[in-house]
Amino acid sequence: MGEAGSPIRVLHVDDDLQYAETTAAFLERERAAFDIETATSASEGLARLESATFDCIVSDYEMPGESGIDLLESVREAYPELPFILYTGRGSEAVAGDAISAGVTDYLQKTSDTSHYALLANRITNAVQQYRSQRALEESTDRLSLFIDQSPLGFVEFDSDFEIVRVNDTLTEIFGYTEDELLGETWEVFVSPDSYDDVDAVTSALSEASGGYHSVDENVRKDGERIMVEWHNRLVTDDAGDVVTIFSHCQEVTERIERERNLAQLRDFFAEAEELGDLGAWEFDESGMSTWTAGTRRIHEVDDDFEPTVEGGLSFYHPEDRETVADAVDAALEDGEPYDLEVRLITATGDCRWVRTRGKRVEDAERRTVRGFIQDITEQKERERRLRVQNDRLESFASVVSHDLQGPLTVAQGHLELARQEGTDDHLDSIDSAHQRIQTLIDDILTLARDGREATTTEPVDLHTAATACWQTVETGDATLETDTDSVVVADPRRLRRLLENLFRNSVAHGSLPTQGQDGDVEHSTTPPQSDAVVEHGDGVTVTVGDIDDESGFYVADDGPGVPEDERDAVFEAGYSTASDGTGFGLAIVADIAAVHGWDVSVTDSEAGGARFEITSIVEGGRDGRGWVDSRDPSVTGRTAVASRPRRLTRPHRRRTNRRTESAVSARFRVP
């Protein structure tokens, strides 16, 4: 059988060879696609049919020996569907009836008019086209049946009422039924009641000619076992939209669903472990492409749209640590050397975090790959820092208890012994003074211990307001306060007040040159001196609180004699004092308060030549990542934005214009 569009091979059987050849000539002129062979007898025609393939047979009726009807009957035994046109010069109703009974395709009577050749050509063409279409459909149906029968997927065909009309062996194996047990049943035979709603949705969608539908349902086998089955359902319609058939393919996916559930559970465990451990996993290869887990993205504070690369990942590290990480990454990729580093990382939002990053090369047949993890260890580093501070403080306490308290205690004991011996009260004032000295030392030690603990309660504090309030509570004599700030500090309000008070006392007590009759030592200790010392050392000193340009911090400065350069590191040590009546704990308390906030404190020269104490690194120290904010941001302060408020306070209160018009502190800082 030829394919559609191929030449049409015709076998013309007629005992009149001349007529057969004439017919062939006219037909080939009518249809260039015709390829016609002739035979002069039925037996010769059958022989030709056995040795070659033809699309149509055109036969005369009356021939010597076997007639056209005899030939038709022989052909039908071997080729039931092959087009056969009886083309005869002697037609009759009896002949036509016999031909139809024998299965003739068409019947045409010969005429002397040559126009009938065109009619014969049309009859041949139509018969062959119909034959070829039928054969193609049968072959397609056969292939489809073969596919269905041999498919590894279960197959079920439904009619428009969703009754089963066909199943394959795979489906019967999945559900444990025979084909006869399923034919005529509906889908309810293998669907569990728990899945009725899902299947109803599928059947409703298919009934509305919605096309394909996919679902995974819990089904029930004949033996009652519940299994998970994945279904692909399809409704087939003709050109008019009428339903031709409904079929479904299915496969059991019980093990797959269980694996997927286990995998999802492992993913949840992994994600929870990453979150609880503040860590994330990563991988990169020699092409520079990188993969980050959700935990790694969380540490870097990037969203799912961020596409990581090795170069991009390195850019997050602190500039001072970036080269160290880059060298370790190169060594791991090129030489297979594992690494384990503790470095600083700048997140996408500008926060500085301490991280531990560990990586090693894994062997891959296709490319070199390095895998590892990153862990946020900021809190661990903070605990280590606090532990170092605590250890330093304990050493200071031991020194004070063993040495500093021993002096006034010895004095008190000596005067007490003299009083007993002399029997007079002349030594009581000295004893009382020694006891006051001991009490002052004890109070400062307790303050140092308490303020050295973690600053657990922080909030935005207006620096100008805090400084002004602290100034009112300090013995300042004729000293003057100038506030040159409009900033807000995120801090523990109580500790920040103590820090400012101690710095104010230090400036007032030691900010002026000693008067005549005093020795020349400068004691930058913050112990509150006696009132006569305040007046004597504090006349005319000006104390300034201001913002540090281009830094995340502020300063407290005075116009006194300042601190000698070789003593600047020592002034923050507990117990250090150059004055005979100083405890040496005031600036140590300042240093500890700064430390618990994560700030740095240092002393240098002020513009007027006095002492200038600088509190910096406030961004790094803010426990919420925002240690230094702009007071003009109402979302931070909860009030209307404030303009710059340059003020100078003395007793009595007076004002003057600030040297600067506005603080240049930004709302957030990126760690340099």
Salt bridges, closest charged atoms under 4 A:
ASP14 OD2 - LYS110 NZ 2.57
ASP35 OD2 - ARG9 NH1 2.88
GLU37 OE2 - ARG9 NH2 2.94
GLU37 OE1 - ARG48 NH1 3.30
GLU44 OE2 - ARG48 NH2 3.39
ASP55 OD2 - ARG132 NH2 3.06
ASP60 OD1 - LYS110 NZ 3.64
GLU62 OE2 - ARG90 NH1 2.34
ASP106 OD1 - ARG123 NH1 3.17
GLU138 OE1 - ARG135 NH1 3.85
GLU181 OE2 - LYS222 NZ 2.79
ASP194 OD2 - ARG226 NH1 3.65
GLU218 OE1 - ARG226 NH1 2.71
ASP223 OD1 - ARG221 NE 3.47
GLU225 OE1 - ARG221 NE 3.54
GLU230 OE2 - HIS214 NE2 2.74
GLU230 OE2 - HIS232 NE2 3.88
GLU230 OE1 - ARG256 NH1 3.03
GLU260 OE2 - ARG256 NE 3.35
GLU283 OE1 - ARG371 NE 2.35
ASP285 OD2 - ARG367 NE 2.90
GLU286 OE1 - ARG368 NH2 2.98
GLU320 OE1 - ARG344 NH2 2.92
ASP321 OD2 - ARG344 NE 3.01
GLU334 OE1 - ARG368 NH1 3.15
ASP340 OD2 - ARG356 NH2 2.46
GLU342 OE1 - LYS381 NZ 2.88
ASP351 OD1 - ARG668 NH2 2.74
GLU363 OE2 - ARG361 NE 3.63
GLU366 OE1 - ARG367 NH1 3.32
ASP376 OD2 - ARG353 NE 3.16
GLU382 OE2 - ARG385 NH2 2.19
GLU382 OE2 - ARG386 NH1 3.70
GLU382 OE2 - ARG623 NH2 2.89
GLU384 OE1 - LYS381 NZ 3.86
ASP404 OD1 - HIS403 ND1 2.96
GLU422 OE1 - HIS427 NE2 3.01
ASP451 OD1 - ARG494 NH1 3.31
ASP451 OD1 - ARG495 NE 3.80
ASP451 OD2 - ARG498 NE 2.96
GLU454 OE1 - ARG386 NH1 2.75
GLU454 OE2 - ARG623 NE 2.50
ASP462 OD2 - ARG639 NH2 2.68
ASP462 OD2 - ARG645 NH2 2.95
GLU482 OE1 - ARG656 NH2 2.43
GLU482 OE2 - ARG659 NH1 3.44
ASP484 OD2 - ARG660 NE 3.35
ASP486 OD1 - ARG645 NE 3.80
ASP492 OD2 - ARG495 NH1 2.68
ASP549 OD1 - ARG660 NH1 2.79
ASP592 OD2 - ARG393 NH2 2.72
ASP605 OD1 - ARG568 NH2 2.46
GLU614 OE2 - ARG612 NE 2.81
ASP630 OD2 - ARG632 NH2 2.84
GLU662 OE2 - ARG632 NH1 1.70
